[in-house]
């Protein structure tokens, strides 16, 4: 199944500390799922609330799992399963996931976002959409993406940085 979410509906995503409208339009437009949409997110916040709200609004059945290391950012919504962590987990809640968003933790705290690339290997499937925030902030993001997955860009050339945005969205073709 494909989501019936328009680019106009994605304008609720304003960027900044949340997701950008371009990324969400691109990722949500590309994601395909069976039965219910399965989302895995690393780094909760405003974008979590907006994405869950938009999915409810359009009537898309979904499972939403969010890993967050800061108690202040834990999502209060009942339909978002939050895993609060202090140390990186050894494994991720079972998938597979149709959409994986890597949006935290900020900075280089205990490896920053780098561990999520290898930790998601067991829970992706061919076709999973993988979106990474602040992609240009660490050259190792590209290395980890290439090391763990074969993929194709979703909507944009893989080296292109959107105007004022630093996201990379890809469709997973396989696990290396």
C-alpha positions as CSV (number, residue, x, y, z in Angstrom):
1,X,0.0,0.0,0.0
2,X,1.0,3.6,-0.5
3,X,0.1,6.5,1.8
4,X,-2.3,9.1,0.4
5,X,-0.5,12.1,1.9
6,X,0.0,15.1,-0.2
7,X,2.9,17.6,-0.2
8,X,0.5,20.2,1.1
9,X,-0.3,18.0,4.1
10,X,3.4,17.8,4.8
11,X,3.7,21.5,5.3
12,X,2.9,20.9,9.0
13,X,6.5,19.8,9.2
14,X,8.5,23.1,9.6
15,X,12.0,21.9,10.0
16,X,14.3,23.4,12.7
17,X,14.2,20.9,15.5
18,X,11.4,18.9,13.8
19,X,11.2,17.2,10.4
20,X,11.2,19.3,7.2
21,X,8.2,19.3,4.8
22,X,10.4,18.2,1.9
23,X,11.8,15.2,3.7
24,X,8.5,14.0,5.0
25,X,6.9,14.6,1.6
26,X,9.7,12.6,-0.1
27,X,9.8,9.8,2.5
28,X,6.1,9.4,3.0
29,X,5.5,9.5,-0.7
30,X,8.0,6.7,-1.3
31,X,7.1,4.4,1.6
32,X,5.2,1.2,0.8
33,X,3.6,-1.1,3.4
34,X,1.3,-4.0,3.9
35,X,-1.5,-4.0,6.4
36,X,-0.1,-1.2,8.7
37,X,2.8,1.2,8.3
38,X,5.6,0.4,10.6
39,X,7.8,3.3,11.7
40,X,11.1,3.2,13.7
41,X,12.4,6.5,14.9
42,X,15.6,7.4,16.8
43,X,15.1,10.8,18.4
44,X,11.6,11.8,19.5
45,X,10.2,15.4,19.6
46,X,8.0,17.7,17.7
47,X,8.3,15.7,14.5
48,X,7.0,12.6,16.3
49,X,3.9,14.3,17.4
50,X,3.3,15.8,13.9
51,X,3.9,12.5,12.1
52,X,1.7,10.5,14.4
53,X,-1.0,13.1,14.1
54,X,-0.8,13.2,10.3
55,X,-1.1,9.5,10.1
56,X,-4.1,9.5,12.3
57,X,-5.7,12.3,10.3
58,X,-5.4,10.4,7.0
59,X,-6.6,7.1,8.7
60,X,-3.4,5.1,8.0
61,X,-3.0,2.2,10.4
62,X,0.5,2.3,11.9
63,X,2.9,1.0,14.5
64,X,5.3,3.7,15.7
65,X,8.4,2.9,17.8
66,X,10.6,5.7,19.0
67,X,13.9,5.4,20.8
68,X,14.8,8.5,22.9
69,X,17.6,9.2,25.3
70,X,16.3,12.4,26.8
71,X,13.3,12.1,29.1
72,X,12.2,15.6,28.2
73,X,11.6,14.5,24.6
74,X,9.6,11.3,25.2
75,X,6.5,11.3,23.1
76,X,3.3,11.5,25.3
77,X,1.0,9.9,22.7
78,X,-0.4,6.5,23.5
79,X,-0.1,5.3,20.0
80,X,3.7,5.9,20.0
81,X,5.7,3.2,21.8
82,X,8.7,5.0,23.3
83,X,11.9,3.2,24.4
84,X,13.8,5.4,26.8
85,X,17.5,4.5,26.8
86,X,20.7,5.5,28.6
87,X,23.1,3.2,26.7
88,X,22.6,1.9,23.2
89,X,20.5,-1.2,23.2
90,X,22.0,-4.5,21.9
91,X,19.0,-5.0,19.6
92,X,16.0,-3.1,18.3
93,X,12.4,-4.1,18.9
94,X,11.4,-6.6,16.2
95,X,10.5,-5.3,12.7
96,X,10.6,-5.2,9.9
97,X,10.0,-1.4,9.6
98,X,8.8,0.4,6.5
99,X,10.2,3.8,7.5
100,X,13.3,4.4,9.7
101,X,14.1,7.9,10.8
102,X,17.5,8.6,12.4
103,X,17.1,11.9,14.2
104,X,19.1,11.6,17.4
105,X,20.9,11.7,19.6
106,X,22.4,15.1,18.9
107,X,26.1,15.5,18.6
108,X,28.7,12.9,19.3
109,X,27.2,11.6,22.6
110,X,28.5,8.1,22.9
111,X,28.8,7.7,19.1
112,X,25.9,10.0,18.2
113,X,23.8,8.5,15.5
114,X,26.4,6.1,14.1
115,X,25.4,3.0,16.1
116,X,21.9,3.1,14.6
117,X,23.1,2.2,11.2
118,X,24.3,-1.3,12.2
119,X,21.6,-1.8,14.8
120,X,18.9,-1.4,12.2
121,X,20.3,-4.1,9.9
122,X,18.1,-6.9,11.3
123,X,14.9,-4.8,11.1
124,X,15.0,-3.5,7.6
125,X,13.5,-5.1,4.6
126,X,14.0,-4.5,0.9
127,X,12.1,-1.3,0.3
128,X,12.5,0.2,3.8
129,X,12.8,4.0,3.5
130,X,15.8,5.3,5.6
131,X,15.9,9.0,6.5
132,X,18.8,10.5,8.3
133,X,18.7,14.0,9.8
134,X,21.8,16.4,9.7
135,X,23.4,14.0,7.2
136,X,26.2,16.4,6.4
137,X,27.2,16.9,10.1
138,X,29.3,13.7,10.2
139,X,31.2,12.2,7.2
140,X,30.9,8.8,8.9
141,X,27.1,8.8,8.2
142,X,27.8,8.2,4.6
143,X,30.4,5.6,5.5
144,X,28.0,3.8,7.8
145,X,25.2,3.9,5.3
146,X,27.5,2.4,2.6
147,X,28.9,-0.1,5.0
148,X,25.6,-1.5,6.1
149,X,23.2,-1.2,3.1
150,X,22.8,-1.1,-0.6
151,X,20.3,1.6,-1.5
152,X,18.9,4.0,-4.0
153,X,18.2,7.7,-3.4
154,X,14.5,8.6,-2.9
155,X,13.6,11.7,-4.9
156,X,17.0,13.3,-4.8
157,X,20.5,12.6,-5.9
158,X,22.4,11.0,-2.9
159,X,24.9,13.8,-2.8
160,X,22.5,16.6,-3.0
161,X,21.8,18.7,0.1
162,X,18.5,20.4,0.0
163,X,18.5,24.2,0.4
164,X,18.9,24.7,4.1
165,X,18.1,21.1,4.9
166,X,20.6,18.3,5.7
167,X,18.6,15.1,5.2
168,X,19.3,12.0,3.2
169,X,16.4,9.7,2.3
170,X,17.1,6.4,0.6
171,X,15.3,3.1,-0.2
172,X,17.1,0.1,1.1
173,X,17.8,-2.5,-1.6
174,X,19.7,-4.9,0.7
175,X,21.8,-5.4,3.8
176,X,25.5,-5.9,3.3
